[in-house]
Amino acid sequence: MRFRHLGRSGLKISEITYGNWLTHGSQVASETATRCVQAALDAGITTFDTADTYANTRAEEVLGQALAGQRRESLEIFTKVYFPTGPKGPNDTGLSRKHILESINGSLRRLGTDYVDLYQAHRYDYATPLEETMQAFADVVRSGKALYIGVSEWTPEQLRAGHALARDLGIQLISSQPQYSMVWRVIEEKVIPTCEDLGISQIVWSPVAQGVLTGKYHPGQAAPEGSRASDAKGGQQMISGLLGNEELLRRVQGLRPVAEELDLSMAQLAVAWVLQNRNVAAALIGASRPEQVAENVAASGVEIPAELMTRIDEVLGDEVVRDPQHTYDISPKERLV
């Protein structure tokens, strides 16, 4: 396992980071989740990412139980705040001071730890003044409940404004968590250059595009039994749009010769691809089976030659989504309830 600095900070994280969105507390049983976490630890992963909204707080509980007994100083534990939790009342969502300060306490209790290494704004909150949000985050850091601050799916303008306020408040905003993969590159034009300028790294989610880049889905064929596309609890709704694009599925199959040339599986190629970007600190992987962890970890340290990176672009062609407007579009403009 290789490790990378997170932003312009001294914190290093495993470049393959274990995330439990759509799995712990929903898709897989707690016993299986614990086995997956143990497989991650055995493979050298030290960084674990979750959020209070995953399975309506249950995912944090499962991760905390799975990590119980581990040396806390040897782990980097990340969580997030923004989306509705609990009974989903008017203040059980967003990035108000009230919700942030109450949410960090709940997350720490469920995770079984005194602090998280990174506390992230899961989206931008248009209903709360940014100054209020950043002051609350600063108070979380000063209280020792979080070491660093990060965000997820913020636009370049939001990143600059948040980073400036964090600096004025004496805290470090060091990470951005966007979707990024061979076929979803909306952060490349604006978000990444902004983050490079500010000293912010990317922790990218869905590097295998909800499983599409594993090559298991073929145009004109039903989704394999047991796959994410056949599991209502495992992200079936999110992947449906990709599966409806038969040209994309056809082009993905064209990546097999590239993977074979590198002696990689299709999933390993996809994870290795995002790690070629110097602004990416880590690729988030999930797992419903321990063996999936071992497969994805093999992407750590892989160097893809420039000519193969070019070939990947040629194979995927116009099926790659690049419009930076999608970063703005993904955040709700009103609080969810």
Secondary structure as the mmCIF struct_conf table of DSSP 4:
data_model
#
loop_
_struct_conf.conf_type_id
_struct_conf.id
_struct_conf.beg_label_comp_id
_struct_conf.beg_label_asym_id
_struct_conf.beg_label_seq_id
_struct_conf.end_label_comp_id
_struct_conf.end_label_asym_id
_struct_conf.end_label_seq_id
STRN STRN1 PHE A 3 HIS A 5
BEND BEND1 GLY A 7 GLY A 10
STRN STRN2 LYS A 12 SER A 14
BEND BEND2 GLU A 15 GLU A 15
STRN STRN3 ILE A 16 GLY A 19
TURN_TY1_P TURN_TY1_P1 TRP A 21 LEU A 22
BEND BEND3 THR A 23 THR A 23
STRN STRN4 HIS A 24 HIS A 24
TURN_TY1_P TURN_TY1_P2 GLY A 25 GLN A 27
STRN STRN5 VAL A 28 VAL A 28
HELX_RH_AL_P HELX_RH_AL_P1 SER A 30 ASP A 42
TURN_TY1_P TURN_TY1_P3 ALA A 43 GLY A 44
STRN STRN6 THR A 47 ASP A 49
TURN_TY1_P TURN_TY1_P4 ASP A 52 THR A 53
HELX_RH_3T_P HELX_RH_3T_P1 TYR A 54 THR A 57
HELX_RH_AL_P HELX_RH_AL_P2 ARG A 58 LEU A 67
TURN_TY1_P TURN_TY1_P5 ALA A 68 GLY A 69
BEND BEND4 GLN A 70 GLN A 70
HELX_RH_3T_P HELX_RH_3T_P2 ARG A 72 SER A 74
STRN STRN7 GLU A 76 VAL A 81
BEND BEND5 PHE A 83 PHE A 83
TURN_TY1_P TURN_TY1_P6 GLY A 86 PRO A 87
TURN_TY1_P TURN_TY1_P7 PRO A 90 ASN A 91
BEND BEND6 ASP A 92 LEU A 95
HELX_RH_AL_P HELX_RH_AL_P3 ARG A 97 LEU A 111
TURN_TY1_P TURN_TY1_P8 GLY A 112 GLY A 112
BEND BEND7 ASP A 114 ASP A 114
STRN STRN8 VAL A 116 ALA A 121
BEND BEND8 HIS A 122 ARG A 123
TURN_TY1_P TURN_TY1_P9 TYR A 126 ALA A 127
BEND BEND9 THR A 128 THR A 128
HELX_RH_AL_P HELX_RH_AL_P4 LEU A 130 ARG A 142
TURN_TY1_P TURN_TY1_P10 SER A 143 GLY A 144
BEND BEND10 LYS A 145 LYS A 145
STRN STRN9 ALA A 146 VAL A 151
BEND BEND11 SER A 152 GLU A 153
HELX_RH_AL_P HELX_RH_AL_P5 PRO A 156 LEU A 169
TURN_TY1_P TURN_TY1_P11 GLY A 170 GLY A 170
STRN STRN10 LEU A 173 SER A 176
STRN STRN11 GLN A 179 GLN A 179
STRN STRN12 SER A 181 SER A 181
TURN_TY1_P TURN_TY1_P12 MET A 182 VAL A 183
STRN STRN13 TRP A 184 TRP A 184
TURN_TY1_P TURN_TY1_P13 VAL A 186 LYS A 190
HELX_RH_AL_P HELX_RH_AL_P6 VAL A 191 LEU A 198
TURN_TY1_P TURN_TY1_P14 GLY A 199 GLY A 199
STRN STRN14 SER A 201 VAL A 204
STRN STRN15 TRP A 205 TRP A 205
TURN_TY1_P TURN_TY1_P15 PRO A 207 VAL A 208
HELX_RH_3T_P HELX_RH_3T_P3 ALA A 209 THR A 214
TURN_TY1_P TURN_TY1_P16 GLY A 215 GLY A 215
TURN_TY1_P TURN_TY1_P17 PRO A 219 GLY A 220
BEND BEND12 GLN A 221 GLN A 221
HELX_LH_PP_P HELX_LH_PP_P1 ALA A 222 PRO A 224
TURN_TY1_P TURN_TY1_P18 GLU A 225 GLY A 226
BEND BEND13 SER A 227 SER A 227
HELX_RH_3T_P HELX_RH_3T_P4 ARG A 228 SER A 230
TURN_TY1_P TURN_TY1_P19 ALA A 232 GLY A 235
HELX_RH_AL_P HELX_RH_AL_P7 GLN A 236 LEU A 243
TURN_TY1_P TURN_TY1_P20 GLY A 244 GLY A 244
HELX_RH_AL_P HELX_RH_AL_P8 GLU A 246 GLN A 253
TURN_TY1_P TURN_TY1_P21 GLY A 254 LEU A 255
HELX_RH_AL_P HELX_RH_AL_P9 ARG A 256 GLU A 261
TURN_TY1_P TURN_TY1_P22 LEU A 262 ASP A 263
HELX_RH_AL_P HELX_RH_AL_P10 MET A 266 LEU A 275
TURN_TY1_P TURN_TY1_P23 GLN A 276 GLN A 276
BEND BEND14 ASN A 277 ASN A 277
TURN_TY1_P TURN_TY1_P24 ARG A 278 ASN A 279
STRN STRN16 VAL A 280 ILE A 285
BEND BEND15 SER A 288 ARG A 289
HELX_RH_AL_P HELX_RH_AL_P11 PRO A 290 VAL A 297
TURN_TY1_P TURN_TY1_P25 ALA A 298 GLY A 301
HELX_RH_AL_P HELX_RH_AL_P12 ALA A 306 LEU A 316
HELX_RH_3T_P HELX_RH_3T_P5 GLY A 317 GLU A 319
BEND BEND16 VAL A 320 VAL A 320
STRN STRN17 VAL A 321 VAL A 321
TURN_TY1_P TURN_TY1_P26 PRO A 324 PRO A 324
HELX_RH_AL_P HELX_RH_AL_P13 GLN A 325 ASP A 329
TURN_TY1_P TURN_TY1_P27 ILE A 330 ILE A 330
BEND BEND17 SER A 331 SER A 331
BEND BEND18 LYS A 333 GLU A 334
#
